[in-house]
Amino acid sequence: MLADSHCHLNYEGVFEEQRAILARARAGGVTAMLNISTRESEWDAVIATAEREPDVWATIGIHPHDADKHPDIGTERLIAAAAHPKVVGLGESGLDYHYDRSDRTSQRTCFRAHIAAARETGLPIVVHTRDAEDDTAAIMAEEMGKGTYSGVIHCFTSSAAFADKALAMGMYISISGIVTFKNATDLQTIAARLPVDRLLVETDAPFLAPVPHRGKRGEPAFVADTVRFLAKLRGDDPASLADRTAANFHTLFAKTNA
């Protein structure tokens, strides 16, 4: 069993071949895929794919890049959209200070709205953070003080210190194909020591295809390559690690078990 905890099945270049991509994933042992939204205009299509495919679920959310474009999307709107039976999480949301495509204040406001919705609905939040470790950790901790919520740091590439802070707050950490890259030595060191009960894997398809597919369009089937690399790195059995990360996926995104 394999679970791709983060992919974009409705992006241009993927949607046109969606059925073939899903067939390859299933043939490779992928039994669950989480189709992530990044802006409101995607929500209907992302949910429609999840409605049609029994092994695909959806999130609803606003990426930090698009925070400026969605000033009207607050906690109540997120809660309402999350009521759909195939919506199992909020996001992806968070902070991206690398590109700064949205005002940082807007990003922080949007992030807090998603956390509040996660707390209210009991659904986990999918957190994006890039070059924003301190603010991400501070907001997560402050919001945790208002009431507990769950979530995952997606496509983890941050520091060991940030990983420890996230784990201490009960968060899961998801490892993408980046871990297979030759120059990802810091990430490999962190990934090798992450607790197995908080570990998820993802493709972030169509991005970040792992070795040996690097440079190609990513797709959920490639999560198997990431698991094999990660198992070797950690000294784990690949099949056992695949099963465990899939079980973790269904534990965190508990609505998938309904």
Backbone torsions as a table, in degrees:
resi	resn	phi	psi	omega
1	MET	NA	136.0	177.1
2	LEU	-133.7	141.5	175.6
3	ALA	-125.3	123.8	173.2
4	ASP	-91.0	104.7	-171.6
5	SER	-80.5	-0.7	-178.6
6	HIS	-162.9	109.3	175.2
7	CYS	-148.9	163.6	-178.5
8	HIS	-121.8	89.0	-173.4
9	LEU	-81.7	-7.1	-178.7
10	ASN	-111.1	8.8	176.5
11	TYR	-71.8	152.5	176.8
12	GLU	-58.5	135.6	-177.6
13	GLY	93.4	-16.9	176.0
14	VAL	-109.0	-48.0	-176.4
15	PHE	-56.4	-38.0	-178.1
16	GLU	-63.4	-24.8	-179.8
17	GLU	-118.8	24.7	-170.5
18	GLN	-57.7	-44.3	-176.6
19	ARG	-64.4	-41.1	178.3
20	ALA	-67.7	-39.2	179.0
21	ILE	-63.9	-42.1	177.6
22	LEU	-65.3	-38.6	179.3
23	ALA	-63.7	-40.6	178.4
24	ARG	-67.0	-36.7	178.3
25	ALA	-63.5	-47.5	-179.2
26	ARG	-63.6	-39.5	178.5
27	ALA	-63.8	-27.5	179.7
28	GLY	-89.5	4.3	175.8
29	GLY	98.2	6.9	179.4
30	VAL	-79.8	121.3	-176.0
31	THR	-109.4	-7.2	180.0
32	ALA	-152.1	137.1	178.3
33	MET	-137.3	135.7	177.9
34	LEU	-107.7	114.5	-176.4
35	ASN	-90.3	114.0	-169.1
36	ILE	-95.9	137.1	173.4
37	SER	-103.5	154.0	-177.3
38	THR	-127.1	-10.5	178.3
39	ARG	-155.3	157.3	-173.6
40	GLU	-60.6	-34.0	-178.0
41	SER	-63.7	-16.0	179.1
42	GLU	-90.2	-18.1	-168.3
43	TRP	-54.9	-49.0	-176.2
44	ASP	-60.9	-43.5	-177.9
45	ALA	-69.3	-40.7	179.5
46	VAL	-63.4	-43.6	178.6
47	ILE	-67.3	-38.6	-179.7
48	ALA	-60.9	-39.8	176.8
49	THR	-62.5	-42.5	179.3
50	ALA	-65.8	-35.7	177.3
51	GLU	-64.3	-37.0	-175.5
52	ARG	-79.7	-31.1	-172.9
53	GLU	-111.7	118.6	-174.2
54	PRO	-66.7	-20.9	-178.7
55	ASP	-104.0	15.3	177.6
56	VAL	-120.0	134.5	174.8
57	TRP	-121.9	172.7	-173.2
58	ALA	-130.2	156.7	165.6
59	THR	-119.8	160.9	170.9
60	ILE	-126.6	134.9	-178.4
61	GLY	179.6	179.3	-178.7
62	ILE	-125.6	119.8	177.4
63	HIS	-65.9	147.5	178.2
64	PRO	-56.9	-28.3	176.4
65	HIS	-59.4	-28.8	-173.4
66	ASP	-107.5	11.8	-177.6
67	ALA	-59.0	-41.4	-179.1
68	ASP	-61.8	-29.4	-175.6
69	LYS	-84.7	-5.3	-176.3
70	HIS	-130.0	54.3	-178.5
71	PRO	-65.7	-18.1	-177.6
72	ASP	-91.5	-4.3	-179.8
73	ILE	-88.6	103.7	178.6
74	GLY	-116.3	-169.7	-175.2
75	THR	-59.4	-43.2	-176.9
76	GLU	-63.3	-40.3	179.4
77	ARG	-66.3	-39.4	178.4
78	LEU	-65.6	-42.9	179.7
79	ILE	-61.2	-43.2	-179.5
80	ALA	-62.6	-44.7	-179.0
81	ALA	-68.7	-30.2	-177.4
82	ALA	-74.9	-6.6	-179.2
83	ALA	-71.7	-16.8	179.9
84	HIS	-59.3	137.4	-175.2
85	PRO	-61.7	-24.1	179.6
86	LYS	-96.2	0.1	173.9
87	VAL	-87.8	117.1	-172.1
88	VAL	-116.7	0.3	-179.6
89	GLY	-161.7	168.5	178.3
90	LEU	-109.9	136.3	176.1
91	GLY	122.6	-177.1	18.9
92	GLU	-88.0	144.0	-179.5
93	SER	-141.0	163.2	179.4
94	GLY	153.2	-143.3	-176.4
95	LEU	-132.7	134.7	175.6
96	ASP	-132.3	99.3	178.8
97	TYR	-95.1	2.1	178.1
98	HIS	-74.6	-49.3	-179.0
99	TYR	-97.5	-26.4	179.6
100	ASP	51.0	45.7	-179.6
101	ARG	-76.2	-14.3	171.4
102	SER	-128.7	152.8	177.1
103	ASP	-55.3	138.5	-175.6
104	ARG	-64.1	-34.1	176.4
105	THR	-64.5	-40.9	176.7
106	SER	-62.8	-41.9	178.4
107	GLN	-60.1	-45.2	-177.6
108	ARG	-66.5	-40.6	178.1
109	THR	-62.5	-44.7	-180.0
110	CYS	-64.0	-42.0	179.2
111	PHE	-60.3	-46.4	-179.7
112	ARG	-63.2	-36.2	177.9
113	ALA	-63.1	-39.4	178.1
114	HIS	-67.2	-41.6	179.0
115	ILE	-63.2	-42.6	178.1
116	ALA	-60.6	-39.4	178.2
117	ALA	-67.1	-38.0	177.1
118	ALA	-63.2	-42.7	179.7
119	ARG	-64.2	-41.9	-177.0
120	GLU	-70.6	-40.4	-175.4
121	THR	-88.6	-20.9	-173.6
122	GLY	81.1	5.1	178.1
123	LEU	-88.0	147.7	179.7
124	PRO	-74.8	153.5	176.0
125	ILE	-101.0	139.1	176.3
126	VAL	-97.9	112.9	-170.1
127	VAL	-100.6	126.9	171.8
128	HIS	-103.5	128.2	174.4
129	THR	-142.6	130.3	177.2
130	ARG	-144.3	122.3	-177.7
131	ASP	54.0	34.2	-176.9
132	ALA	-145.2	33.1	-174.3
133	GLU	-56.0	-49.6	-173.1
134	ASP	-62.6	-48.2	-179.6
135	ASP	-67.6	-38.9	178.7
136	THR	-60.6	-49.0	-179.3
137	ALA	-63.8	-40.8	-178.5
138	ALA	-65.0	-44.8	179.4
139	ILE	-65.5	-44.1	179.2
140	MET	-59.5	-44.2	-179.0
141	ALA	-66.9	-43.5	179.9
142	GLU	-62.8	-43.2	179.2
143	GLU	-68.9	-32.9	177.1
144	MET	-63.5	-30.8	177.3
145	GLY	-66.7	-19.9	178.4
146	LYS	-85.9	-11.4	-176.6
147	GLY	148.8	142.0	-173.0
148	THR	-70.9	153.4	174.5
149	TYR	-152.6	164.8	-179.7
150	SER	-116.3	168.1	178.6
151	GLY	174.2	-176.0	-178.2
152	VAL	-139.4	139.3	170.2
153	ILE	-85.7	109.1	-173.6
154	HIS	-83.9	150.6	177.2
155	CYS	46.6	57.2	-172.4
156	PHE	-62.5	126.2	174.1
157	THR	-141.0	17.4	-175.0
158	SER	-87.5	-168.1	-175.9
159	SER	-83.7	165.9	175.7
160	ALA	-63.0	-37.2	179.8
161	ALA	-63.0	-40.9	178.2
162	PHE	-67.3	-39.8	177.4
163	ALA	-57.9	-44.0	-179.5
164	ASP	-63.8	-40.3	178.2
165	LYS	-63.8	-44.1	-179.4
166	ALA	-64.4	-43.7	179.1
167	LEU	-63.0	-39.4	179.5
168	ALA	-63.5	-26.2	177.3
169	MET	-87.5	2.7	178.5
170	GLY	88.1	10.4	-178.7
171	MET	-78.0	155.9	169.9
172	TYR	-93.6	162.0	178.3
173	ILE	-128.1	128.8	-177.8
174	SER	-108.1	131.8	-177.8
175	ILE	-105.5	130.2	-179.4
176	SER	-102.9	-175.3	178.7
177	GLY	-62.6	-13.8	177.5
178	ILE	-55.9	-31.5	-177.0
179	VAL	-61.5	-21.5	-178.9
180	THR	-84.9	-8.6	-176.5
181	PHE	-73.5	142.9	-174.8
182	LYS	-58.8	-36.3	-175.6
183	ASN	-89.9	7.3	-177.1
184	ALA	-91.1	45.1	-173.9
185	THR	-66.1	-38.3	179.0
186	ASP	-64.4	-44.3	178.5
187	LEU	-62.8	-40.9	179.3
188	GLN	-60.9	-40.5	178.7
189	THR	-62.3	-42.8	179.8
190	ILE	-68.6	-45.8	-177.4
191	ALA	-60.8	-32.6	-178.3
192	ALA	-66.1	-23.9	-175.6
193	ARG	-111.1	1.9	178.8
194	LEU	-64.6	139.4	178.1
195	PRO	-63.0	133.0	-172.1
196	VAL	-64.6	-24.7	-178.8
197	ASP	-80.6	-2.6	176.8
198	ARG	-120.3	18.2	-171.6
199	LEU	-104.5	129.6	171.8
200	LEU	-124.1	164.0	176.2
201	VAL	-129.0	154.3	-177.2
202	GLU	-154.6	165.8	174.1
203	THR	-107.4	-27.2	-169.8
204	ASP	54.9	28.4	179.2
205	ALA	-53.4	139.0	13.9
206	PRO	-91.2	17.1	-177.2
207	PHE	-97.5	169.9	162.5
208	LEU	55.6	42.4	178.2
209	ALA	-58.7	132.1	-178.1
210	PRO	-75.3	162.6	168.1
211	VAL	-61.2	132.1	15.1
212	PRO	-97.2	18.6	-176.8
213	HIS	-102.8	6.4	-172.7
214	ARG	-55.0	135.5	-177.2
215	GLY	96.7	-13.8	177.7
216	LYS	-94.6	168.7	172.1
217	ARG	-67.3	130.1	179.0
218	GLY	-74.4	152.6	174.5
219	GLU	-152.4	159.2	-172.8
220	PRO	-56.1	-29.4	179.3
221	ALA	-57.4	-27.7	-175.7
222	PHE	-72.5	-8.3	177.8
223	VAL	-61.4	-25.4	178.0
224	ALA	-63.6	-36.5	179.3
225	ASP	-68.4	-38.3	177.7
226	THR	-65.5	-41.8	178.9
227	VAL	-64.1	-42.0	179.1
228	ARG	-61.8	-44.2	179.2
229	PHE	-64.6	-44.3	-177.9
230	LEU	-64.6	-38.9	178.8
231	ALA	-63.6	-43.3	178.0
232	LYS	-63.8	-41.0	179.9
233	LEU	-61.5	-39.6	-175.3
234	ARG	-92.1	-10.2	-175.9
235	GLY	76.3	29.4	-179.5
236	ASP	-102.9	159.7	171.5
237	ASP	-75.4	128.1	-175.9
238	PRO	-57.5	-42.8	-178.8
239	ALA	-66.3	-39.9	179.2
240	SER	-66.2	-39.8	179.5
241	LEU	-68.2	-38.1	176.2
242	ALA	-59.7	-48.1	-179.4
243	ASP	-63.3	-40.7	-176.6
244	ARG	-69.0	-42.2	179.3
245	THR	-68.4	-32.4	175.0
246	ALA	-66.9	-42.3	177.2
247	ALA	-62.7	-40.7	177.3
248	ASN	-60.8	-40.0	178.5
249	PHE	-56.7	-48.2	-177.5
250	HIS	-73.2	-23.6	174.9
251	THR	-71.6	-48.4	-179.4
252	LEU	-67.5	-51.6	-179.0
253	PHE	-93.6	67.8	-169.0
254	ALA	-63.4	-22.7	179.9
255	LYS	-65.6	-18.4	176.8
256	THR	-66.9	-17.5	-178.0
257	ASN	-87.3	-4.5	-176.9
258	ALA	-66.7	NA	NA
